[in-house]
Amino acid sequence: MSTNRTTLGDCPNCGGTITRAYLLIEYESAGQPAKFAECPNCRDVVHPSGE
Ligand SMILES: [Zn+2]
C-alpha cells in the first residue's frame, strides 16, 4: 500500500483533508498507530480517517 506522506487522512467531521502539518500527536493504541490532528477546516481536534 502506498501512502501519501503529506496527508494524514480526512476529517471525520467535515471531510476536509488533513495534512501532516496539522498533526498534533502520534501514538500507539493496542499495537495500532493512532494520530490526533487539528482540522484546518473546522478547527476541531480529530482522529484523521483514511490511510
Ligand atoms: Zn474538519
mmCIF file of the protein (N, C-alpha, C, O) and its ligand, coordinates in Angstrom:
data_MODEL
# 
_entry.id   MODEL 
# 
loop_
_entity.id 
_entity.type 
_entity.pdbx_number_of_molecules 
1 polymer     1 
2 non-polymer 1 
# 
_entity_poly.entity_id                      1 
_entity_poly.type                           'polypeptide(L)' 
_entity_poly.nstd_linkage                   no 
_entity_poly.nstd_monomer                   no 
_entity_poly.pdbx_seq_one_letter_code       MSTNRTTLGDCPNCGGTITRAYLLIEYESAGQPAKFAECPNCRDVVHPSGE 
_entity_poly.pdbx_seq_one_letter_code_can   MSTNRTTLGDCPNCGGTITRAYLLIEYESAGQPAKFAECPNCRDVVHPSGE 
_entity_poly.pdbx_strand_id                 A 
# 
loop_
_entity_poly_seq.entity_id 
_entity_poly_seq.num 
_entity_poly_seq.mon_id 
_entity_poly_seq.hetero 
1 1  MET n 
1 2  SER n 
1 3  THR n 
1 4  ASN n 
1 5  ARG n 
1 6  THR n 
1 7  THR n 
1 8  LEU n 
1 9  GLY n 
1 10 ASP n 
1 11 CYS n 
1 12 PRO n 
1 13 ASN n 
1 14 CYS n 
1 15 GLY n 
1 16 GLY n 
1 17 THR n 
1 18 ILE n 
1 19 THR n 
1 20 ARG n 
1 21 ALA n 
1 22 TYR n 
1 23 LEU n 
1 24 LEU n 
1 25 ILE n 
1 26 GLU n 
1 27 TYR n 
1 28 GLU n 
1 29 SER n 
1 30 ALA n 
1 31 GLY n 
1 32 GLN n 
1 33 PRO n 
1 34 ALA n 
1 35 LYS n 
1 36 PHE n 
1 37 ALA n 
1 38 GLU n 
1 39 CYS n 
1 40 PRO n 
1 41 ASN n 
1 42 CYS n 
1 43 ARG n 
1 44 ASP n 
1 45 VAL n 
1 46 VAL n 
1 47 HIS n 
1 48 PRO n 
1 49 SER n 
1 50 GLY n 
1 51 GLU n 
# 
loop_
_struct_asym.id 
_struct_asym.entity_id 
A 1 
B 2 
# 
loop_
_chem_comp.id 
_chem_comp.type 
_chem_comp.mon_nstd_flag 
ALA 'L-peptide linking' y 
ARG 'L-peptide linking' y 
ASN 'L-peptide linking' y 
ASP 'L-peptide linking' y 
CYS 'L-peptide linking' y 
GLN 'L-peptide linking' y 
GLU 'L-peptide linking' y 
GLY 'peptide linking'   y 
HIS 'L-peptide linking' y 
ILE 'L-peptide linking' y 
LEU 'L-peptide linking' y 
LYS 'L-peptide linking' y 
MET 'L-peptide linking' y 
PHE 'L-peptide linking' y 
PRO 'L-peptide linking' y 
SER 'L-peptide linking' y 
THR 'L-peptide linking' y 
TYR 'L-peptide linking' y 
VAL 'L-peptide linking' y 
ZN  non-polymer         . 
# 
_pdbx_entity_nonpoly.entity_id   2 
_pdbx_entity_nonpoly.name        ? 
_pdbx_entity_nonpoly.comp_id     ZN 
# 
_pdbx_nonpoly_scheme.asym_id         B 
_pdbx_nonpoly_scheme.entity_id       2 
_pdbx_nonpoly_scheme.mon_id          ZN 
_pdbx_nonpoly_scheme.ndb_seq_num     1 
_pdbx_nonpoly_scheme.pdb_seq_num     101 
_pdbx_nonpoly_scheme.auth_seq_num    101 
_pdbx_nonpoly_scheme.pdb_mon_id      ZN 
_pdbx_nonpoly_scheme.auth_mon_id     ZN 
_pdbx_nonpoly_scheme.pdb_strand_id   A 
_pdbx_nonpoly_scheme.pdb_ins_code    . 
# 
loop_
_atom_site.group_PDB 
_atom_site.id 
_atom_site.type_symbol 
_atom_site.label_atom_id 
_atom_site.label_alt_id 
_atom_site.label_comp_id 
_atom_site.label_asym_id 
_atom_site.label_entity_id 
_atom_site.label_seq_id 
_atom_site.pdbx_PDB_ins_code 
_atom_site.Cartn_x 
_atom_site.Cartn_y 
_atom_site.Cartn_z 
_atom_site.occupancy 
_atom_site.B_iso_or_equiv 
_atom_site.pdbx_formal_charge 
_atom_site.auth_seq_id 
_atom_site.auth_comp_id 
_atom_site.auth_asym_id 
_atom_site.auth_atom_id 
_atom_site.pdbx_PDB_model_num 
ATOM   1   N  N  . MET A 1 1  ? 0.840   -1.181 0.000  1.00 0.00 ? 1   MET A N  1 
ATOM   2   C  CA . MET A 1 1  ? 0.000   0.000  0.000  1.00 0.00 ? 1   MET A CA 1 
ATOM   3   C  C  . MET A 1 1  ? 0.882   1.240  0.000  1.00 0.00 ? 1   MET A C  1 
ATOM   4   O  O  . MET A 1 1  ? 1.877   1.310  0.722  1.00 0.00 ? 1   MET A O  1 
ATOM   5   N  N  . SER A 1 2  ? 0.523   2.167  -0.778 1.00 0.00 ? 2   SER A N  1 
ATOM   6   C  CA . SER A 1 2  ? 1.306   3.388  -0.853 1.00 0.00 ? 2   SER A CA 1 
ATOM   7   C  C  . SER A 1 2  ? 0.568   4.507  -0.146 1.00 0.00 ? 2   SER A C  1 
ATOM   8   O  O  . SER A 1 2  ? -0.608  4.759  -0.407 1.00 0.00 ? 2   SER A O  1 
ATOM   9   N  N  . THR A 1 3  ? 1.264   5.165  0.738  1.00 0.00 ? 3   THR A N  1 
ATOM   10  C  CA . THR A 1 3  ? 0.640   6.246  1.480  1.00 0.00 ? 3   THR A CA 1 
ATOM   11  C  C  . THR A 1 3  ? 1.260   7.568  1.081  1.00 0.00 ? 3   THR A C  1 
ATOM   12  O  O  . THR A 1 3  ? 2.467   7.682  0.869  1.00 0.00 ? 3   THR A O  1 
ATOM   13  N  N  . ASN A 1 4  ? 0.418   8.534  0.988  1.00 0.00 ? 4   ASN A N  1 
ATOM   14  C  CA . ASN A 1 4  ? 0.886   9.887  0.737  1.00 0.00 ? 4   ASN A CA 1 
ATOM   15  C  C  . ASN A 1 4  ? 1.459   10.440 2.034  1.00 0.00 ? 4   ASN A C  1 
ATOM   16  O  O  . ASN A 1 4  ? 0.736   10.579 3.020  1.00 0.00 ? 4   ASN A O  1 
ATOM   17  N  N  . ARG A 1 5  ? 2.717   10.748 2.043  1.00 0.00 ? 5   ARG A N  1 
ATOM   18  C  CA . ARG A 1 5  ? 3.384   11.154 3.277  1.00 0.00 ? 5   ARG A CA 1 
ATOM   19  C  C  . ARG A 1 5  ? 2.903   12.502 3.790  1.00 0.00 ? 5   ARG A C  1 
ATOM   20  O  O  . ARG A 1 5  ? 3.035   12.788 4.980  1.00 0.00 ? 5   ARG A O  1 
ATOM   21  N  N  . THR A 1 6  ? 2.367   13.307 2.947  1.00 0.00 ? 6   THR A N  1 
ATOM   22  C  CA . THR A 1 6  ? 1.976   14.637 3.403  1.00 0.00 ? 6   THR A CA 1 
ATOM   23  C  C  . THR A 1 6  ? 0.534   14.685 3.875  1.00 0.00 ? 6   THR A C  1 
ATOM   24  O  O  . THR A 1 6  ? 0.114   15.678 4.469  1.00 0.00 ? 6   THR A O  1 
ATOM   25  N  N  . THR A 1 7  ? -0.230  13.633 3.621  1.00 0.00 ? 7   THR A N  1 
ATOM   26  C  CA . THR A 1 7  ? -1.631  13.616 4.021  1.00 0.00 ? 7   THR A CA 1 
ATOM   27  C  C  . THR A 1 7  ? -1.859  12.600 5.125  1.00 0.00 ? 7   THR A C  1 
ATOM   28  O  O  . THR A 1 7  ? -1.459  11.442 5.009  1.00 0.00 ? 7   THR A O  1 
ATOM   29  N  N  . LEU A 1 8  ? -2.503  13.040 6.195  1.00 0.00 ? 8   LEU A N  1 
ATOM   30  C  CA . LEU A 1 8  ? -2.808  12.131 7.299  1.00 0.00 ? 8   LEU A CA 1 
ATOM   31  C  C  . LEU A 1 8  ? -4.106  11.386 7.052  1.00 0.00 ? 8   LEU A C  1 
ATOM   32  O  O  . LEU A 1 8  ? -4.231  10.209 7.388  1.00 0.00 ? 8   LEU A O  1 
ATOM   33  N  N  . GLY A 1 9  ? -5.062  12.069 6.469  1.00 0.00 ? 9   GLY A N  1 
ATOM   34  C  CA . GLY A 1 9  ? -6.366  11.461 6.226  1.00 0.00 ? 9   GLY A CA 1 
ATOM   35  C  C  . GLY A 1 9  ? -7.419  12.541 6.125  1.00 0.00 ? 9   GLY A C  1 
ATOM   36  O  O  . GLY A 1 9  ? -7.116  13.719 5.935  1.00 0.00 ? 9   GLY A O  1 
ATOM   37  N  N  . ASP A 1 10 ? -8.664  12.115 6.256  1.00 0.00 ? 10  ASP A N  1 
ATOM   38  C  CA . ASP A 1 10 ? -9.767  13.064 6.153  1.00 0.00 ? 10  ASP A CA 1 
ATOM   39  C  C  . ASP A 1 10 ? -10.371 13.329 7.523  1.00 0.00 ? 10  ASP A C  1 
ATOM   40  O  O  . ASP A 1 10 ? -10.352 12.471 8.406  1.00 0.00 ? 10  ASP A O  1 
ATOM   41  N  N  . CYS A 1 11 ? -10.899 14.515 7.681  1.00 0.00 ? 11  CYS A N  1 
ATOM   42  C  CA . CYS A 1 11 ? -11.586 14.866 8.916  1.00 0.00 ? 11  CYS A CA 1 
ATOM   43  C  C  . CYS A 1 11 ? -12.923 14.145 8.973  1.00 0.00 ? 11  CYS A C  1 
ATOM   44  O  O  . CYS A 1 11 ? -13.714 14.236 8.033  1.00 0.00 ? 11  CYS A O  1 
ATOM   45  N  N  . PRO A 1 12 ? -13.191 13.418 10.077 1.00 0.00 ? 12  PRO A N  1 
ATOM   46  C  CA . PRO A 1 12 ? -14.471 12.711 10.192 1.00 0.00 ? 12  PRO A CA 1 
ATOM   47  C  C  . PRO A 1 12 ? -15.647 13.672 10.372 1.00 0.00 ? 12  PRO A C  1 
ATOM   48  O  O  . PRO A 1 12 ? -16.800 13.287 10.182 1.00 0.00 ? 12  PRO A O  1 
ATOM   49  N  N  . ASN A 1 13 ? -15.364 14.885 10.728 1.00 0.00 ? 13  ASN A N  1 
ATOM   50  C  CA . ASN A 1 13 ? -16.432 15.875 10.934 1.00 0.00 ? 13  ASN A CA 1 
ATOM   51  C  C  . ASN A 1 13 ? -16.852 16.555 9.638  1.00 0.00 ? 13  ASN A C  1 
ATOM   52  O  O  . ASN A 1 13 ? -18.034 16.580 9.293  1.00 0.00 ? 13  ASN A O  1 
ATOM   53  N  N  . CYS A 1 14 ? -15.876 17.107 8.924  1.00 0.00 ? 14  CYS A N  1 
ATOM   54  C  CA . CYS A 1 14 ? -16.223 17.894 7.741  1.00 0.00 ? 14  CYS A CA 1 
ATOM   55  C  C  . CYS A 1 14 ? -15.704 17.280 6.448  1.00 0.00 ? 14  CYS A C  1 
ATOM   56  O  O  . CYS A 1 14 ? -16.028 17.761 5.363  1.00 0.00 ? 14  CYS A O  1 
ATOM   57  N  N  . GLY A 1 15 ? -14.906 16.227 6.549  1.00 0.00 ? 15  GLY A N  1 
ATOM   58  C  CA . GLY A 1 15 ? -14.416 15.572 5.332  1.00 0.00 ? 15  GLY A CA 1 
ATOM   59  C  C  . GLY A 1 15 ? -13.237 16.272 4.690  1.00 0.00 ? 15  GLY A C  1 
ATOM   60  O  O  . GLY A 1 15 ? -12.787 15.881 3.613  1.00 0.00 ? 15  GLY A O  1 
ATOM   61  N  N  . GLY A 1 16 ? -12.736 17.305 5.346  1.00 0.00 ? 16  GLY A N  1 
ATOM   62  C  CA . GLY A 1 16 ? -11.591 18.031 4.795  1.00 0.00 ? 16  GLY A CA 1 
ATOM   63  C  C  . GLY A 1 16 ? -10.307 17.219 4.897  1.00 0.00 ? 16  GLY A C  1 
ATOM   64  O  O  . GLY A 1 16 ? -10.171 16.362 5.770  1.00 0.00 ? 16  GLY A O  1 
ATOM   65  N  N  . THR A 1 17 ? -9.388  17.490 4.017  1.00 0.00 ? 17  THR A N  1 
ATOM   66  C  CA . THR A 1 17 ? -8.108  16.795 4.033  1.00 0.00 ? 17  THR A CA 1 
ATOM   67  C  C  . THR A 1 17 ? -7.188  17.405 5.084  1.00 0.00 ? 17  THR A C  1 
ATOM   68  O  O  . THR A 1 17 ? -7.017  18.622 5.156  1.00 0.00 ? 17  THR A O  1 
ATOM   69  N  N  . ILE A 1 18 ? -6.599  16.530 5.895  1.00 0.00 ? 18  ILE A N  1 
ATOM   70  C  CA . ILE A 1 18 ? -5.695  16.979 6.940  1.00 0.00 ? 18  ILE A CA 1 
ATOM   71  C  C  . ILE A 1 18 ? -4.279  16.570 6.567  1.00 0.00 ? 18  ILE A C  1 
ATOM   72  O  O  . ILE A 1 18 ? -3.997  15.388 6.371  1.00 0.00 ? 18  ILE A O  1 
ATOM   73  N  N  . THR A 1 19 ? -3.409  17.533 6.473  1.00 0.00 ? 19  THR A N  1 
ATOM   74  C  CA . THR A 1 19 ? -2.028  17.252 6.105  1.00 0.00 ? 19  THR A CA 1 
ATOM   75  C  C  . THR A 1 19 ? -1.172  17.098 7.344  1.00 0.00 ? 19  THR A C  1 
ATOM   76  O  O  . THR A 1 19 ? -1.593  17.423 8.454  1.00 0.00 ? 19  THR A O  1 
ATOM   77  N  N  . ARG A 1 20 ? 0.034   16.600 7.141  1.00 0.00 ? 20  ARG A N  1 
ATOM   78  C  CA . ARG A 1 20 ? 0.958   16.332 8.229  1.00 0.00 ? 20  ARG A CA 1 
ATOM   79  C  C  . ARG A 1 20 ? 1.279   17.569 9.053  1.00 0.00 ? 20  ARG A C  1 
ATOM   80  O  O  . ARG A 1 20 ? 1.621   17.461 10.230 1.00 0.00 ? 20  ARG A O  1 
ATOM   81  N  N  . ALA A 1 21 ? 1.174   18.712 8.457  1.00 0.00 ? 21  ALA A N  1 
ATOM   82  C  CA . ALA A 1 21 ? 1.481   19.965 9.159  1.00 0.00 ? 21  ALA A CA 1 
ATOM   83  C  C  . ALA A 1 21 ? 0.544   20.186 10.338 1.00 0.00 ? 21  ALA A C  1 
ATOM   84  O  O  . ALA A 1 21 ? 0.862   20.943 11.256 1.00 0.00 ? 21  ALA A O  1 
ATOM   85  N  N  . TYR A 1 22 ? -0.611  19.525 10.314 1.00 0.00 ? 22  TYR A N  1 
ATOM   86  C  CA . TYR A 1 22 ? -1.607  19.720 11.373 1.00 0.00 ? 22  TYR A CA 1 
ATOM   87  C  C  . TYR A 1 22 ? -1.590  18.603 12.401 1.00 0.00 ? 22  TYR A C  1 
ATOM   88  O  O  . TYR A 1 22 ? -2.444  18.552 13.286 1.00 0.00 ? 22  TYR A O  1 
ATOM   89  N  N  . LEU A 1 23 ? -0.619  17.711 12.282 1.00 0.00 ? 23  LEU A N  1 
ATOM   90  C  CA . LEU A 1 23 ? -0.506  16.620 13.242 1.00 0.00 ? 23  LEU A CA 1 
ATOM   91  C  C  . LEU A 1 23 ? -0.147  17.154 14.629 1.00 0.00 ? 23  LEU A C  1 
ATOM   92  O  O  . LEU A 1 23 ? 0.796   17.929 14.786 1.00 0.00 ? 23  LEU A O  1 
ATOM   93  N  N  . LEU A 1 24 ? -0.910  16.729 15.622 1.00 0.00 ? 24  LEU A N  1 
ATOM   94  C  CA . LEU A 1 24 ? -0.645  17.164 16.987 1.00 0.00 ? 24  LEU A CA 1 
ATOM   95  C  C  . LEU A 1 24 ? 0.134   16.115 17.760 1.00 0.00 ? 24  LEU A C  1 
ATOM   96  O  O  . LEU A 1 24 ? 1.132   16.421 18.412 1.00 0.00 ? 24  LEU A O  1 
ATOM   97  N  N  . ILE A 1 25 ? -0.330  14.879 17.682 1.00 0.00 ? 25  ILE A N  1 
ATOM   98  C  CA . ILE A 1 25 ? 0.306   13.806 18.438 1.00 0.00 ? 25  ILE A CA 1 
ATOM   99  C  C  . ILE A 1 25 ? 0.108   12.481 17.715 1.00 0.00 ? 25  ILE A C  1 
ATOM   100 O  O  . ILE A 1 25 ? -0.912  12.244 17.067 1.00 0.00 ? 25  ILE A O  1 
ATOM   101 N  N  . GLU A 1 26 ? 1.106   11.635 17.846 1.00 0.00 ? 26  GLU A N  1 
ATOM   102 C  CA . GLU A 1 26 ? 1.068   10.319 17.223 1.00 0.00 ? 26  GLU A CA 1 
ATOM   103 C  C  . GLU A 1 26 ? 1.403   9.303  18.307 1.00 0.00 ? 26  GLU A C  1 
ATOM   104 O  O  . GLU A 1 26 ? 2.394   9.465  19.018 1.00 0.00 ? 26  GLU A O  1 
ATOM   105 N  N  . TYR A 1 27 ? 0.604   8.274  18.441 1.00 0.00 ? 27  TYR A N  1 
ATOM   106 C  CA . TYR A 1 27 ? 0.846   7.306  19.488 1.00 0.00 ? 27  TYR A CA 1 
ATOM   107 C  C  . TYR A 1 27 ? 0.397   5.927  19.027 1.00 0.00 ? 27  TYR A C  1 
ATOM   108 O  O  . TYR A 1 27 ? -0.158  5.771  17.939 1.00 0.00 ? 27  TYR A O  1 
ATOM   109 N  N  . GLU A 1 28 ? 0.642   4.938  19.864 1.00 0.00 ? 28  GLU A N  1 
ATOM   110 C  CA . GLU A 1 28 ? 0.201   3.595  19.519 1.00 0.00 ? 28  GLU A CA 1 
ATOM   111 C  C  . GLU A 1 28 ? -0.869  3.148  20.484 1.00 0.00 ? 28  GLU A C  1 
ATOM   112 O  O  . GLU A 1 28 ? -0.725  3.299  21.698 1.00 0.00 ? 28  GLU A O  1 
ATOM   113 N  N  . SER A 1 29 ? -1.936  2.600  19.952 1.00 0.00 ? 29  SER A N  1 
ATOM   114 C  CA . SER A 1 29 ? -3.032  2.119  20.762 1.00 0.00 ? 29  SER A CA 1 
ATOM   115 C  C  . SER A 1 29 ? -3.312  0.677  20.376 1.00 0.00 ? 29  SER A C  1 
ATOM   116 O  O  . SER A 1 29 ? -3.742  0.398  19.256 1.00 0.00 ? 29  SER A O  1 
ATOM   117 N  N  . ALA A 1 30 ? -3.072  -0.230 21.296 1.00 0.00 ? 30  ALA A N  1 
ATOM   118 C  CA . ALA A 1 30 ? -3.271  -1.659 21.040 1.00 0.00 ? 30  ALA A CA 1 
ATOM   119 C  C  . ALA A 1 30 ? -2.493  -2.118 19.802 1.00 0.00 ? 30  ALA A C  1 
ATOM   120 O  O  . ALA A 1 30 ? -2.984  -2.903 18.991 1.00 0.00 ? 30  ALA A O  1 
ATOM   121 N  N  . GLY A 1 31 ? -1.267  -1.607 19.685 1.00 0.00 ? 31  GLY A N  1 
ATOM   122 C  CA . GLY A 1 31 ? -0.422  -2.003 18.578 1.00 0.00 ? 31  GLY A CA 1 
ATOM   123 C  C  . GLY A 1 31 ? -0.719  -1.298 17.272 1.00 0.00 ? 31  GLY A C  1 
ATOM   124 O  O  . GLY A 1 31 ? -0.028  -1.500 16.273 1.00 0.00 ? 31  GLY A O  1 
ATOM   125 N  N  . GLN A 1 32 ? -1.751  -0.470 17.286 1.00 0.00 ? 32  GLN A N  1 
ATOM   126 C  CA . GLN A 1 32 ? -2.117  0.260  16.075 1.00 0.00 ? 32  GLN A CA 1 
ATOM   127 C  C  . GLN A 1 32 ? -1.663  1.710  16.200 1.00 0.00 ? 32  GLN A C  1 
ATOM   128 O  O  . GLN A 1 32 ? -1.915  2.349  17.221 1.00 0.00 ? 32  GLN A O  1 
ATOM   129 N  N  . PRO A 1 33 ? -1.003  2.232  15.186 1.00 0.00 ? 33  PRO A N  1 
ATOM   130 C  CA . PRO A 1 33 ? -0.646  3.646  15.243 1.00 0.00 ? 33  PRO A CA 1 
ATOM   131 C  C  . PRO A 1 33 ? -1.885  4.521  15.156 1.00 0.00 ? 33  PRO A C  1 
ATOM   132 O  O  . PRO A 1 33 ? -2.762  4.304  14.320 1.00 0.00 ? 33  PRO A O  1 
ATOM   133 N  N  . ALA A 1 34 ? -1.939  5.500  16.023 1.00 0.00 ? 34  ALA A N  1 
ATOM   134 C  CA . ALA A 1 34 ? -3.083  6.404  16.034 1.00 0.00 ? 34  ALA A CA 1 
ATOM   135 C  C  . ALA A 1 34 ? -2.591  7.837  16.061 1.00 0.00 ? 34  ALA A C  1 
ATOM   136 O  O  . ALA A 1 34 ? -1.501  8.122  16.558 1.00 0.00 ? 34  ALA A O  1 
ATOM   137 N  N  . LYS A 1 35 ? -3.379  8.710  15.537 1.00 0.00 ? 35  LYS A N  1 
ATOM   138 C  CA . LYS A 1 35 ? -2.967  10.109 15.424 1.00 0.00 ? 35  LYS A CA 1 
ATOM   139 C  C  . LYS A 1 35 ? -4.102  11.041 15.807 1.00 0.00 ? 35  LYS A C  1 
ATOM   140 O  O  . LYS A 1 35 ? -5.280  10.749 15.602 1.00 0.00 ? 35  LYS A O  1 
ATOM   141 N  N  . PHE A 1 36 ? -3.710  12.157 16.363 1.00 0.00 ? 36  PHE A N  1 
ATOM   142 C  CA . PHE A 1 36 ? -4.647  13.251 16.558 1.00 0.00 ? 36  PHE A CA 1 
ATOM   143 C  C  . PHE A 1 36 ? -4.124  14.451 15.791 1.00 0.00 ? 36  PHE A C  1 
ATOM   144 O  O  . PHE A 1 36 ? -2.927  14.739 15.807 1.00 0.00 ? 36  PHE A O  1 
ATOM   145 N  N  . ALA A 1 37 ? -5.018  15.138 15.129 1.00 0.00 ? 37  ALA A N  1 
ATOM   146 C  CA . ALA A 1 37 ? -4.622  16.311 14.362 1.00 0.00 ? 37  ALA A CA 1 
ATOM   147 C  C  . ALA A 1 37 ? -5.703  17.374 14.457 1.00 0.00 ? 37  ALA A C  1 
ATOM   148 O  O  . ALA A 1 37 ? -6.868  17.093 14.738 1.00 0.00 ? 37  ALA A O  1 
ATOM   149 N  N  . GLU A 1 38 ? -5.276  18.601 14.213 1.00 0.00 ? 38  GLU A N  1 
ATOM   150 C  CA . GLU A 1 38 ? -6.252  19.677 14.173 1.00 0.00 ? 38  GLU A CA 1 
ATOM   151 C  C  . GLU A 1 38 ? -6.695  19.855 12.735 1.00 0.00 ? 38  GLU A C  1 
ATOM   152 O  O  . GLU A 1 38 ? -5.872  20.019 11.835 1.00 0.00 ? 38  GLU A O  1 
ATOM   153 N  N  . CYS A 1 39 ? -8.000  19.822 12.528 1.00 0.00 ? 39  CYS A N  1 
ATOM   154 C  CA . CYS A 1 39 ? -8.527  20.002 11.189 1.00 0.00 ? 39  CYS A CA 1 
ATOM   155 C  C  . CYS A 1 39 ? -8.385  21.464 10.775 1.00 0.00 ? 39  CYS A C  1 
ATOM   156 O  O  . CYS A 1 39 ? -8.853  22.356 11.482 1.00 0.00 ? 39  CYS A O  1 
ATOM   157 N  N  . PRO A 1 40 ? -7.738  21.716 9.630  1.00 0.00 ? 40  PRO A N  1 
ATOM   158 C  CA . PRO A 1 40 ? -7.572  23.106 9.192  1.00 0.00 ? 40  PRO A CA 1 
ATOM   159 C  C  . PRO A 1 40 ? -8.891  23.734 8.757  1.00 0.00 ? 40  PRO A C  1 
ATOM   160 O  O  . PRO A 1 40 ? -9.003  24.955 8.640  1.00 0.00 ? 40  PRO A O  1 
ATOM   161 N  N  . ASN A 1 41 ? -9.867  22.900 8.524  1.00 0.00 ? 41  ASN A N  1 
ATOM   162 C  CA . ASN A 1 41 ? -11.162 23.355 8.013  1.00 0.00 ? 41  ASN A CA 1 
ATOM   163 C  C  . ASN A 1 41 ? -12.109 23.772 9.135  1.00 0.00 ? 41  ASN A C  1 
ATOM   164 O  O  . ASN A 1 41 ? -12.600 24.901 9.154  1.00 0.00 ? 41  ASN A O  1 
ATOM   165 N  N  . CYS A 1 42 ? -12.367 22.842 10.081 1.00 0.00 ? 42  CYS A N  1 
ATOM   166 C  CA . CYS A 1 42 ? -13.329 23.123 11.146 1.00 0.00 ? 42  CYS A CA 1 
ATOM   167 C  C  . CYS A 1 42 ? -12.650 23.392 12.481 1.00 0.00 ? 42  CYS A C  1 
ATOM   168 O  O  . CYS A 1 42 ? -13.321 23.641 13.483 1.00 0.00 ? 42  CYS A O  1 
ATOM   169 N  N  . ARG A 1 43 ? -11.308 23.343 12.500 1.00 0.00 ? 43  ARG A N  1 
ATOM   170 C  CA . ARG A 1 43 ? -10.539 23.707 13.703 1.00 0.00 ? 43  ARG A CA 1 
ATOM   171 C  C  . ARG A 1 43 ? -10.806 22.788 14.880 1.00 0.00 ? 43  ARG A C  1 
ATOM   172 O  O  . ARG A 1 43 ? -10.601 23.177 16.030 1.00 0.00 ? 43  ARG A O  1 
ATOM   173 N  N  . ASP A 1 44 ? -11.249 21.604 14.615 1.00 0.00 ? 44  ASP A N  1 
ATOM   174 C  CA . ASP A 1 44 ? -11.513 20.648 15.665 1.00 0.00 ? 44  ASP A CA 1 
ATOM   175 C  C  . ASP A 1 44 ? -10.336 19.678 15.752 1.00 0.00 ? 44  ASP A C  1 
ATOM   176 O  O  . ASP A 1 44 ? -9.647  19.427 14.764 1.00 0.00 ? 44  ASP A O  1 
ATOM   177 N  N  . VAL A 1 45 ? -10.118 19.140 16.949 1.00 0.00 ? 45  VAL A N  1 
ATOM   178 C  CA . VAL A 1 45 ? -9.098  18.109 17.098 1.00 0.00 ? 45  VAL A CA 1 
ATOM   179 C  C  . VAL A 1 45 ? -9.758  16.768 16.813 1.00 0.00 ? 45  VAL A C  1 
ATOM   180 O  O  . VAL A 1 45 ? -10.681 16.357 17.516 1.00 0.00 ? 45  VAL A O  1 
ATOM   181 N  N  . VAL A 1 46 ? -9.282  16.099 15.790 1.00 0.00 ? 46  VAL A N  1 
ATOM   182 C  CA . VAL A 1 46 ? -9.944  14.885 15.331 1.00 0.00 ? 46  VAL A CA 1 
ATOM   183 C  C  . VAL A 1 46 ? -8.948  13.771 15.121 1.00 0.00 ? 46  VAL A C  1 
ATOM   184 O  O  . VAL A 1 46 ? -7.734  13.968 15.180 1.00 0.00 ? 46  VAL A O  1 
ATOM   185 N  N  . HIS A 1 47 ? -9.483  12.613 14.879 1.00 0.00 ? 47  HIS A N  1 
ATOM   186 C  CA . HIS A 1 47 ? -8.754  11.422 14.505 1.00 0.00 ? 47  HIS A CA 1 
ATOM   187 C  C  . HIS A 1 47 ? -8.860  11.328 12.992 1.00 0.00 ? 47  HIS A C  1 
ATOM   188 O  O  . HIS A 1 47 ? -9.912  10.935 12.487 1.00 0.00 ? 47  HIS A O  1 
ATOM   189 N  N  . PRO A 1 48 ? -7.830  11.667 12.256 1.00 0.00 ? 48  PRO A N  1 
ATOM   190 C  CA . PRO A 1 48 ? -7.959  11.622 10.796 1.00 0.00 ? 48  PRO A CA 1 
ATOM   191 C  C  . PRO A 1 48 ? -8.264  10.198 10.319 1.00 0.00 ? 48  PRO A C  1 
ATOM   192 O  O  . PRO A 1 48 ? -7.608  9.239  10.726 1.00 0.00 ? 48  PRO A O  1 
ATOM   193 N  N  . SER A 1 49 ? -9.247  10.085 9.469  1.00 0.00 ? 49  SER A N  1 
ATOM   194 C  CA . SER A 1 49 ? -9.587  8.776  8.909  1.00 0.00 ? 49  SER A CA 1 
ATOM   195 C  C  . SER A 1 49 ? -8.924  8.629  7.556  1.00 0.00 ? 49  SER A C  1 
ATOM   196 O  O  . SER A 1 49 ? -8.598  9.613  6.891  1.00 0.00 ? 49  SER A O  1 
ATOM   197 N  N  . GLY A 1 50 ? -8.733  7.397  7.168  1.00 0.00 ? 50  GLY A N  1 
ATOM   198 C  CA . GLY A 1 50 ? -8.053  7.155  5.915  1.00 0.00 ? 50  GLY A CA 1 
ATOM   199 C  C  . GLY A 1 50 ? -6.788  6.378  6.151  1.00 0.00 ? 50  GLY A C  1 
ATOM   200 O  O  . GLY A 1 50 ? -6.609  5.816  7.231  1.00 0.00 ? 50  GLY A O  1 
ATOM   201 N  N  . GLU A 1 51 ? -5.893  6.326  5.169  1.00 0.00 ? 51  GLU A N  1 
ATOM   202 C  CA . GLU A 1 51 ? -4.685  5.515  5.225  1.00 0.00 ? 51  GLU A CA 1 
ATOM   203 C  C  . GLU A 1 51 ? -5.021  4.054  5.192  1.00 0.00 ? 51  GLU A C  1 
ATOM   204 O  O  . GLU A 1 51 ? -4.124  3.212  5.231  1.00 0.00 ? 51  GLU A O  1 
HETATM 205 ZN ZN . ZN  B 2 .  ? -12.929 19.150 9.922  1.00 0.00 2 101 ZN  A ZN 1 
# 
